[in-house]
C-alpha cells in the first residue's frame, strides 16, 4: 500500500495481535504511538517493543502523557493482566520513553506527508492532543479508523459503553469536531472476532507468533470465562487491520455521531441513523456487520497459522 500509516495503541493483548497482523501485512507503518488505556503509555510502549523484537522489525515508538484529557488514568489490567500481555511480561526488558511526544510526532508526519491514515486501537487521547495543538495540521490526516463505541451491541463498561471511549470521551468529542473522515469499528462487529482455546492450543507448536498468541491469551480467556461466561477471547483490534486491508469484510451506516462525555453513560455514542437530531455533527461510518470467517481467514493466513 502506498499510504503511510500511524498506528496508535494502548498495547494490551488484542492490540498486540493487531500490531503483529499489521506488520506481517506489510503496511507502510511509519510510527507507532503509545497511549494509555489497557495499561499506561510507558507499559504499552514496552509491549510494543517486545512485539517488534519478536518480529525482528524496527519501527519508531512514541510515548505520551499517562493521563487522559480529564486528568485521569483508568486501566484494564483486570482484563489484560498487570503487564498488559496476560502477565507473560514479554516487555519487562524494555524501557521505552520517547523524547518526542506522540502528539508531536503525529503533527510532524501530517505536516510533511500527504495520504496519512491513523489506525487507532485504543483511546483517542493522543489524537485529541494533536488536534488541540494544531487543528489545521491535524485536519490534513486522510482518515481515522477507530476501534471504539457500541451501536446496538451490549457494552463492556456499561450496557451502552465501550472501554476506549469510556476511558477518554472528551478526546472522542474533539476528534468528532475535526474534519478528518472517521470510521468507527464498534463492538457490534468486534464481538464476533474471537479465538477459542482449541485454536490457540493448536497455534503454539506452529511458529513463534503462534506460541506468543497462545501464551498471552491464556489470562484473557480466563477473564472472558469469569466475566462474560464465554469460553474464548474476543480479539477486537485485529478487525481494524482486517478492515483496513479489505473493506469488504464489514459494512455499516453513515450517520452523524455524538458522544456522551460524563454521567452514567459516559462514552456512549449516539448514532443519528435517521439524520434527525444532530445535523451539526460530523457523519461517520459506523460499522455494524462483519464477515467474521473472512476476517479470521485473512488473519491466520497472514500470520501463517493453521486451525
C-alpha positions in Angstrom: 0.0 0.0 0.0 1.3 3.5 -0.9 -0.4 5.2 2.0 1.6 5.9 5.2 0.1 4.6 8.4 0.4 5.6 12.0 -0.9 3.0 14.5 -1.9 4.4 17.9 -2.1 1.6 20.5 -2.7 1.0 24.2 -0.9 -2.3 23.9 -2.9 -4.9 25.6 -3.5 -8.4 24.3 -5.7 -7.8 21.3 -3.6 -4.7 20.4 -0.6 -6.9 20.3 -2.3 -9.3 17.9 -3.4 -6.4 15.7 0.2 -5.0 15.6 1.5 -8.4 14.6 -1.2 -8.6 11.9 -0.4 -5.1 10.6 3.3 -5.6 10.4 3.0 -9.1 8.8 0.7 -7.5 6.2 3.5 -5.1 5.2 1.5 -1.9 5.9 3.7 1.2 5.5 3.8 1.9 9.2 6.0 5.0 9.8 5.5 5.1 13.5 3.6 3.6 16.4 2.2 6.0 19.1 1.6 4.6 22.5 -1.4 5.8 24.5 -2.7 4.9 28.0 -5.7 2.6 28.2 -5.4 -1.1 28.8 -2.1 -0.2 30.5 -0.3 3.2 30.8 1.5 4.6 27.8 5.0 3.6 29.0 3.9 0.0 29.8 2.2 -0.1 26.4 5.4 1.1 24.7 7.4 -1.7 26.3 4.9 -4.2 25.0 5.1 -2.7 21.5 8.9 -3.0 21.7 8.6 -6.7 22.6 6.4 -7.3 19.6 8.9 -5.6 17.3 11.7 -7.7 18.7 9.6 -10.8 18.2 9.1 -9.9 14.5 12.6 -8.5 14.1 11.3 -5.2 12.9 12.4 -1.6 13.6 9.6 0.9 13.8 9.8 4.1 15.9 7.7 4.2 19.0 6.4 7.4 20.6 5.1 7.7 24.1 2.7 10.2 25.6 1.4 11.5 29.0 -0.1 8.9 31.2 -3.5 10.6 31.9 -6.5 11.2 29.7 -7.8 14.7 28.9 -9.8 14.6 32.1 -6.5 14.1 34.1 -7.5 10.5 35.0 -5.8 7.2 34.5 -8.1 4.2 34.0 -6.7 0.9 33.1 -8.0 -2.5 32.1 -5.4 -4.7 33.9 -8.2 -6.9 35.2 -8.8 -7.9 31.5 -5.2 -7.8 30.1 -3.1 -8.5 33.2 -0.7 -6.3 35.2 1.7 -6.0 32.3 -1.0 -5.8 29.6 0.1 -9.1 27.9 -1.6 -11.6 30.1 1.2 -11.5 32.8 3.7 -13.1 30.5 6.0 -10.0 31.0 7.3 -10.1 27.4 8.0 -6.3 27.7 9.9 -6.4 31.0 13.4 -6.0 29.5 12.5 -2.8 27.6 12.3 0.8 28.8 10.6 2.8 26.0 10.2 6.5 26.6 10.5 8.8 23.6 11.8 12.4 23.7 9.4 13.4 21.0 5.8 13.1 22.3 3.2 11.1 20.4 1.1 14.1 19.5 4.1 16.0 18.2 5.1 13.0 16.0 1.6 12.8 14.6 1.7 16.5 13.7 5.1 16.3 12.2 4.1 13.5 10.0 0.9 15.2 8.9 2.8 18.4 8.1 5.3 16.6 5.9 3.3 13.9 4.1 0.0 13.5 2.3 -2.1 10.3 2.4 -1.5 9.5 6.0 -4.1 7.3 7.8 -4.3 6.7 11.5 -5.4 3.4 12.8 -6.4 3.9 16.5 -6.7 0.8 18.5 -7.2 2.5 21.9 -8.5 5.7 23.5 -8.2 8.8 21.2 -6.1 10.8 23.7 -3.0 11.2 21.5 -5.1 12.2 18.5 -7.0 14.8 20.6 -3.8 16.3 22.0 -2.5 16.7 18.4 -5.8 18.3 17.4 -5.8 20.7 20.3 -2.2 21.7 19.5 -2.7 22.3 15.7 -6.1 21.8 14.2 -5.2 22.8 10.7 -2.3 20.3 10.5 -4.3 17.6 12.1 -7.1 18.0 9.6 -4.7 17.0 6.9 -5.0 13.4 8.0 -6.6 11.3 5.3 -8.7 9.1 7.6 -9.1 7.8 11.1 -10.1 4.1 11.7 -11.0 3.9 15.4 -11.9 0.8 17.4 -14.5 2.3 19.7 -18.1 2.6 20.7 -21.0 0.3 20.5 -24.1 0.9 18.4 -26.6 -2.0 19.2 -24.3 -4.5 20.9 -24.0 -4.7 24.7 -21.2 -2.7 26.1 -18.2 -3.7 28.2 -18.2 -0.8 30.6 -21.9 -0.3 30.9 -24.8 -1.7 28.8 -24.2 1.1 26.3 -20.5 2.0 26.5 -17.2 0.5 25.3 -13.9 0.8 27.1 -11.8 3.0 24.7 -14.5 5.7 24.5 -15.3 5.4 28.2 -11.7 5.9 29.0 -11.5 9.3 27.4 -14.8 10.6 26.0 -13.6 14.2 25.7 -11.0 13.1 23.2 -13.7 11.4 21.1 -15.7 14.6 21.2 -12.8 16.6 20.0 -12.0 14.2 17.1 -15.6 14.3 16.1 -15.2 18.1 15.7 -12.3 17.6 13.3 -12.6 17.5 9.6 -10.9 14.1 9.3 -13.1 11.3 7.9 -13.7 8.7 10.6 -14.8 5.1 10.7 -15.9 3.5 14.0 -15.1 -0.2 14.4 -17.7 -0.9 17.1 -18.4 -3.7 19.5 -21.2 -4.7 17.1 -18.5 -6.1 14.8 -15.5 -6.8 17.1 -17.5 -9.1 19.4 -17.8 -11.5 16.6 -14.0 -11.8 16.2 -12.6 -14.3 18.7 -10.2 -17.1 19.4 -11.1 -20.4 21.2 -8.9 -22.5 23.5 -8.6 -25.2 20.9 -7.4 -22.7 18.3 -4.7 -21.2 20.4 -3.6 -24.6 21.7 -3.1 -25.6 18.0 -1.1 -22.4 17.4 1.6 -22.9 20.0 3.7 -25.5 18.1 3.4 -23.9 14.7 5.7 -20.9 14.9 7.0 -18.2 17.3 3.9 -16.0 16.7 1.6 -18.9 17.4 3.4 -19.6 20.7 3.2 -15.9 21.6 -0.6 -15.8 20.9 -1.1 -19.0 23.0 0.8 -17.6 25.9 -0.7 -14.1 26.0 -4.3 -15.2 25.5 -4.5 -17.6 28.5 -5.1 -14.8 31.0 -7.5 -13.2 28.6 -9.5 -16.3 28.2 -9.8 -16.7 32.0 -11.2 -13.2 32.2 -13.8 -13.9 29.5 -14.8 -17.1 31.2 -15.2 -15.4 34.6 -16.8 -12.2 33.5 -18.7 -13.0 30.2 -19.2 -16.7 30.6 -17.5 -17.2 27.2 -15.0 -19.9 26.5 -12.6 -18.0 24.3 -11.4 -14.4 24.0 -12.6 -11.5 21.8 -9.7 -10.0 19.8 -11.4 -6.7 19.0 -8.4 -4.8 17.5 -7.5 -7.2 14.7 -10.7 -6.1 12.9 -9.2 -2.6 12.4 -6.4 -4.1 10.5 -8.6 -6.6 8.5 -10.9 -3.8 7.5 -8.0 -1.5 6.5 -6.7 -4.3 4.3 -10.1 -5.3 2.9 -13.1 -3.0 3.5 -15.4 -5.7 2.1 -15.2 -7.6 5.5 -17.5 -5.1 7.1 -20.5 -2.9 6.3 -22.2 -0.1 8.3 -24.2 3.0 8.2 -23.1 6.6 7.7 -24.7 9.0 10.2 -23.9 11.9 12.5 -22.4 10.8 15.7 -22.2 12.4 19.2 -20.5 11.1 22.3 -21.7 11.4 26.0 -18.8 12.9 28.0 -19.9 12.3 31.5 -22.5 10.7 33.8 -23.7 7.2 34.0 -23.5 6.6 30.2 -20.1 8.3 29.8 -18.5 7.2 26.5 -21.8 6.2 24.8 -22.0 7.0 21.1 -25.3 8.5 19.9 -25.7 7.5 16.2 -28.3 9.6 14.5 -29.3 6.9 11.9 -32.3 8.8 10.6 -30.3 12.1 10.4 -33.0 13.9 12.5 -31.3 15.2 15.6 -27.6 16.1 15.1 -27.3 17.8 11.7 -24.3 19.8 13.0 -22.3 16.7 13.9 -19.8 15.0 11.7 -21.0 12.0 9.8 -19.0 8.8 10.5 -19.1 5.4 9.0 -20.3 3.2 11.9 -19.5 -0.5 11.2 -22.2 -2.9 12.4 -22.0 -6.0 10.2 -19.0 -8.3 9.7 -18.0 -11.4 7.8 -16.2 -12.9 10.7 -14.9 -16.0 8.9 -13.3 -13.9 6.2 -11.6 -11.8 8.8 -10.2 -14.8 10.6 -9.1 -16.4 7.4 -7.1 -13.3 6.5 -5.6 -13.0 10.0 -4.5 -16.6 10.1 -3.1 -16.7 6.6 -1.1 -13.5 7.2 0.3 -15.0 10.4 1.0 -18.3 8.7 -1.2 -20.2 11.2 -3.5 -23.2 10.6 -6.6 -24.0 12.6 
